[in-house]
Amino acid sequence: MSRRGWATSMGWGRYTDWGVTAVYGEDNSLVAVAVDAMDGPLVRLGNIGLTARAPSEVRVELRELALREGASLRVNWSGDPEVEAWGISMDAAQESGTSGTRAPGGGFPAGELER
């Protein structure tokens, strides 16, 4: 499902069964992916779990990894860490409840995405 977004040259598709929103550029190329931390797949950057964790823990580990690898870490518009070289920009939000799509025991669907 594709919809027009912020400008006429961009669009997005929400894949609610997977907890993923894809953002497409003017030539229909994929330019960004937003993963719902509650309903989406587990996402890792190396050994760092980016979803299904407290944002404060992720922030600390991202800072440490950026320092070790000499990557520039900055703060994005929402006050969360962003590492442009890795294509990572967090946008933490308070949980408003569970959707019921988690596996029994609070796990997430299989299909981890990794860098």
Phi, psi and omega per residue, in radians:
M1 nan 2.193 -3.108
S2 -2.113 2.444 3.115
R3 -2.326 2.756 3.078
R4 -1.379 2.484 -3.071
G5 -1.916 -2.339 -2.967
W6 -1.130 -0.569 3.132
A7 -2.384 2.869 -3.107
T8 -1.107 -0.345 -3.103
S9 -1.577 0.002 -3.125
M10 -2.172 2.701 3.069
G11 -2.613 3.005 3.102
W12 -2.526 2.794 3.073
G13 -2.296 2.261 3.091
R14 -1.751 2.212 3.118
Y15 -1.985 1.404 -2.983
T16 -1.118 -0.527 3.102
D17 -1.113 -0.425 -3.108
W18 -1.884 -0.119 -3.120
G19 1.209 0.615 -3.070
V20 -2.276 2.440 2.985
T21 -2.103 2.238 3.137
A22 -1.852 2.412 3.100
V23 -1.956 2.240 -3.069
Y24 -1.970 2.512 3.103
G25 -1.480 -3.069 -3.049
E26 -1.107 -0.456 3.112
D27 -1.708 0.367 -3.122
N28 1.128 0.333 3.060
S29 -1.467 2.599 3.133
L30 -1.265 2.172 -3.141
V31 -1.979 -0.345 3.123
A32 -2.835 2.723 3.057
V33 -2.346 2.265 3.052
A34 -1.880 2.246 -3.115
V35 -1.930 2.191 3.078
D36 -1.251 2.059 -3.072
A37 -1.115 -0.407 -3.120
M38 -1.622 -0.617 -3.035
D39 -1.952 -0.235 -3.057
G40 -1.549 -3.115 3.137
P41 -1.264 2.806 3.009
L42 -1.212 2.389 -3.131
V43 -2.195 2.316 -3.131
R44 -2.195 2.580 2.963
L45 -2.055 1.748 -3.009
G46 1.113 -2.106 3.132
N47 -1.680 0.109 -3.084
I48 -1.716 2.085 3.019
G49 -1.328 2.141 -3.100
L50 -1.632 -0.272 -3.135
T51 -2.165 2.896 3.097
A52 1.064 0.583 3.125
R53 -2.502 2.873 3.052
A54 -1.165 2.250 -3.136
P55 -0.954 -0.610 -3.134
S56 -1.088 -0.637 3.100
E57 -1.177 -0.744 -3.140
V58 -1.114 -0.741 3.136
R59 -0.993 -0.834 -3.117
V60 -1.065 -0.812 -3.108
E61 -1.181 -0.645 3.077
L62 -1.113 -0.749 3.114
R63 -1.053 -0.812 -3.130
E64 -1.072 -0.767 3.139
L65 -1.135 -0.736 3.127
A66 -1.076 -0.741 3.102
L67 -1.095 -0.807 -3.139
R68 -1.073 -0.655 -3.059
E69 -1.685 0.043 3.110
G70 1.201 0.437 3.126
A71 -1.557 2.580 3.128
S72 -1.409 2.116 3.102
L73 -1.885 2.264 3.092
R74 -2.284 3.063 3.133
V75 -1.824 2.276 -3.124
N76 -1.498 -3.030 -3.085
W77 -1.022 -0.478 -3.100
S78 -1.652 0.049 3.133
G79 1.512 0.151 -3.129
D80 -1.765 2.785 -3.117
P81 -1.198 2.634 3.131
E82 -2.534 2.302 3.060
V83 -2.143 1.744 -3.046
E84 -1.056 -0.691 -3.111
A85 -1.043 -0.480 -3.134
W86 -1.756 -0.123 -3.112
G87 1.270 0.507 -3.101
I88 -1.919 2.236 3.025
S89 -2.498 1.943 -3.121
M90 -1.339 2.700 3.020
D91 -2.604 1.401 -3.084
A92 -1.337 2.463 3.084
A93 -2.413 2.611 3.127
Q94 -1.168 2.408 3.113
E95 -1.145 2.367 -3.135
S96 -1.927 0.254 -3.130
G97 2.244 2.958 3.141
T98 -1.725 2.658 -3.052
S99 -1.664 -0.181 -3.125
G100 1.524 0.043 -3.130
T101 -1.656 -0.023 3.097
R102 -1.276 2.707 3.080
A103 -1.252 2.793 3.100
P104 -0.941 2.439 -3.140
G105 1.505 0.103 3.066
G106 1.533 0.110 -3.139
G107 -1.333 3.064 3.132
F108 -1.984 2.823 3.125
P109 -1.019 2.655 3.100
A110 -1.161 2.841 3.098
G111 1.969 0.816 3.130
E112 -1.018 2.426 3.049
L113 -1.770 2.346 3.139
E114 -2.283 2.722 3.069
R115 -1.359 nan nan
